[in-house]
Amino acid sequence: MPLRVTFVAAARSAPLLAERFEDDRPLDQADWDEVRRAAGELLPLAAAELRYCSPTRRSRATGDALGFAPLAQLALRDCDMGRWRGLTLGEAMAREPAAVDAWLADPRATPHGGESLLAFISRVGGWLDTRPADDGVRVVAVAEPAVIRAALVYALKAPPATYWNLGIRPLSTATLLGGGGHWNLRFESPAVRANRP
């Protein structure tokens, strides 16, 4: 049986366009309500042998609220956005339109002085490939949507531009099966997920 890594997107009530780069705000009341509504479906994932999270307050709190007691992983941090940290995409575009265009068009670009999209995808993929490959090990990782998109692009060996076409909803899950650079994406219904963490 292959290694099974299930990513859970951290709770987030803010609209996507209001999200700030490297946002580390804690969960607000709407986020907590969202976690409570999803807990019944996601709680079985707490049976995973290994439980991790991004180091953001939102990811840690989501994992704790779901009963995962996750261990924060520095490799699962959001992309380093340099001087754009704390800005929305719209704010960065208003300040540096040519730089944002370059960043969106070239996965190697670092006009913000931080990490390139390609380096971010590689970092998250490196974490994924170093998970224990013991047969049947189940891993759950609560992470920011950007981290999950990076993991999926890496696992599927998709072109980096695919990153921009993946929508990850709060508290949604994505399961990868495999290990060592060979991954398969699995979609499951809530009933199946409840029976197979």
C-alpha positions as CSV (number, residue, x, y, z in Angstrom):
1,M,0.0,0.0,0.0
2,P,1.5,3.4,-1.0
3,L,2.2,6.4,1.2
4,R,-1.0,8.5,1.5
5,V,-0.7,12.3,2.0
6,T,-4.0,14.2,2.5
7,F,-3.7,17.9,2.4
8,V,-6.5,20.0,4.1
9,A,-6.8,23.6,3.2
10,A,-6.7,25.9,6.2
11,A,-9.9,27.7,7.1
12,R,-10.3,31.2,5.5
13,S,-13.3,33.4,5.4
14,A,-11.8,36.3,3.5
15,P,-12.5,36.4,-0.3
16,L,-9.6,35.2,-2.4
17,L,-8.9,38.7,-3.9
18,A,-8.7,40.1,-0.3
19,E,-6.0,37.6,0.7
20,R,-2.7,39.1,1.5
21,F,0.6,37.5,0.5
22,E,2.0,35.5,3.4
23,D,-1.0,36.3,5.5
24,D,-0.6,35.1,9.0
25,R,-3.8,36.4,10.6
26,P,-5.4,34.1,13.1
27,L,-8.8,32.5,12.5
28,D,-11.7,34.9,12.9
29,Q,-15.2,33.9,14.1
30,A,-16.4,33.0,10.6
31,D,-13.4,30.8,10.2
32,W,-14.1,29.0,13.5
33,D,-17.7,28.5,12.4
34,E,-16.5,27.0,9.1
35,V,-14.2,24.6,10.9
36,R,-17.1,23.5,13.2
37,R,-19.3,22.8,10.2
38,A,-16.6,20.7,8.5
39,A,-15.3,18.9,11.6
40,G,-17.5,15.8,11.3
41,E,-16.3,15.1,7.7
42,L,-12.6,15.9,8.4
43,L,-12.2,14.4,11.9
44,P,-11.5,10.9,10.7
45,L,-8.2,12.2,9.1
46,A,-6.9,12.6,12.7
47,A,-6.2,8.8,12.6
48,A,-3.3,9.5,10.3
49,E,0.0,8.3,11.7
50,L,1.7,11.6,10.9
51,R,0.0,15.0,11.2
52,Y,1.6,18.2,10.0
53,C,0.7,21.8,9.2
54,S,2.1,25.0,7.7
55,P,3.6,27.2,10.3
56,T,0.9,29.9,10.0
57,R,-1.4,30.6,12.9
58,R,-4.4,29.8,10.7
59,S,-3.1,26.4,9.6
60,R,-2.1,25.4,13.2
61,A,-5.4,26.5,14.6
62,T,-7.4,24.7,11.9
63,G,-5.4,21.5,12.6
64,D,-5.8,21.8,16.3
65,A,-9.6,22.5,16.0
66,L,-9.9,19.3,13.9
67,G,-8.2,17.3,16.6
68,F,-5.0,16.6,14.5
69,A,-2.5,18.2,16.9
70,P,-0.2,18.8,13.9
71,L,3.5,19.4,13.9
72,A,4.5,22.7,12.1
73,Q,6.8,22.1,9.1
74,L,8.9,25.0,7.9
75,A,9.0,23.5,4.4
76,L,5.2,24.0,4.2
77,R,5.4,27.7,4.7
78,D,3.8,30.0,2.1
79,C,5.9,31.4,-0.8
80,D,8.4,34.1,0.4
81,M,6.9,37.2,-1.3
82,G,9.7,39.6,-0.3
83,R,8.6,43.2,-0.2
84,W,5.1,42.2,-1.3
85,R,4.5,40.4,2.0
86,G,1.2,41.7,3.5
87,L,-0.1,43.2,0.2
88,T,-3.0,41.9,-1.8
89,L,-2.4,41.1,-5.5
90,G,-4.3,44.3,-6.4
91,E,-2.1,46.4,-4.1
92,A,1.1,44.9,-5.5
93,M,-0.3,45.5,-9.1
94,A,-1.0,49.2,-8.2
95,R,2.5,49.7,-6.9
96,E,4.5,47.6,-9.4
97,P,2.4,46.6,-12.4
98,A,5.4,45.5,-14.6
99,A,6.9,43.5,-11.8
100,V,3.6,41.7,-11.1
101,D,3.2,40.9,-14.8
102,A,6.8,39.5,-14.9
103,W,6.1,37.4,-11.8
104,L,2.9,36.0,-13.2
105,A,4.5,35.2,-16.6
106,D,7.8,33.7,-15.5
107,P,8.0,31.0,-12.8
108,R,11.7,31.9,-12.2
109,A,11.1,35.6,-11.7
110,T,11.6,37.2,-8.2
111,P,10.8,40.8,-8.8
112,H,9.6,41.1,-5.2
113,G,13.0,40.0,-3.9
114,G,11.6,36.8,-2.4
115,E,11.2,33.2,-3.7
116,S,10.3,32.3,-7.3
117,L,7.3,30.2,-8.0
118,L,9.6,27.4,-9.3
119,A,11.6,27.5,-6.1
120,F,8.4,27.4,-4.0
121,I,7.1,24.4,-5.9
122,S,10.4,22.6,-5.6
123,R,10.6,23.3,-1.8
124,V,7.1,21.9,-1.2
125,G,7.8,19.0,-3.5
126,G,11.0,18.2,-1.6
127,W,9.1,18.0,1.6
128,L,6.6,15.7,0.0
129,D,9.3,13.4,-1.4
130,T,11.0,13.0,2.0
131,R,7.9,11.7,3.9
132,P,8.4,8.2,5.3
133,A,7.8,5.7,2.5
134,D,6.7,2.8,4.8
135,D,3.8,0.9,3.3
136,G,0.5,2.3,4.2
137,V,1.7,5.3,6.2
138,R,-1.1,7.9,6.3
139,V,-0.1,11.6,6.5
140,V,-2.4,14.6,6.9
141,A,-1.1,18.1,6.4
142,V,-3.1,21.3,7.0
143,A,-1.7,24.0,4.8
144,E,-2.4,27.3,3.1
145,P,-4.0,26.9,-0.4
146,A,-0.8,28.2,-2.1
147,V,1.1,25.3,-0.5
148,I,-1.4,22.7,-1.7
149,R,-1.3,24.2,-5.2
150,A,2.5,23.9,-5.2
151,A,2.3,20.3,-4.0
152,L,-0.2,19.3,-6.7
153,V,1.8,20.9,-9.5
154,Y,4.9,19.1,-8.2
155,A,3.2,15.7,-7.7
156,L,1.6,15.8,-11.2
157,K,4.8,17.0,-12.8
158,A,2.6,19.8,-14.4
159,P,4.1,22.9,-15.9
160,P,4.5,25.6,-13.3
161,A,1.9,27.8,-15.0
162,T,-0.7,25.2,-13.9
163,Y,-0.3,26.6,-10.4
164,W,-2.5,29.6,-11.4
165,N,-5.3,27.4,-12.6
166,L,-5.8,25.4,-9.4
167,G,-8.6,26.6,-7.1
168,I,-8.3,25.3,-3.5
169,R,-11.3,26.1,-1.3
170,P,-11.0,26.4,2.5
171,L,-11.2,23.1,4.3
172,S,-11.1,21.1,1.0
173,T,-8.9,18.1,0.7
174,A,-6.5,16.7,-1.9
175,T,-5.0,13.2,-1.4
176,L,-1.7,12.1,-3.0
177,L,-0.7,8.4,-3.2
178,G,2.8,7.2,-3.9
179,G,6.2,8.5,-2.8
180,G,9.7,9.2,-4.0
181,G,8.7,11.4,-6.9
182,H,5.9,9.2,-8.2
183,W,2.5,10.5,-7.1
184,N,-1.1,10.0,-8.1
185,L,-3.9,12.4,-7.2
186,R,-7.0,10.9,-5.7
187,F,-10.5,12.4,-5.4
188,E,-12.8,10.9,-2.8
189,S,-16.3,11.4,-1.6
190,P,-16.7,12.3,2.1
191,A,-18.0,8.8,2.9
192,V,-14.9,7.1,1.4
193,R,-12.6,9.6,3.2
194,A,-14.3,8.9,6.5
195,N,-13.6,5.2,6.2
196,R,-10.0,5.6,4.8
197,P,-8.0,8.4,6.5
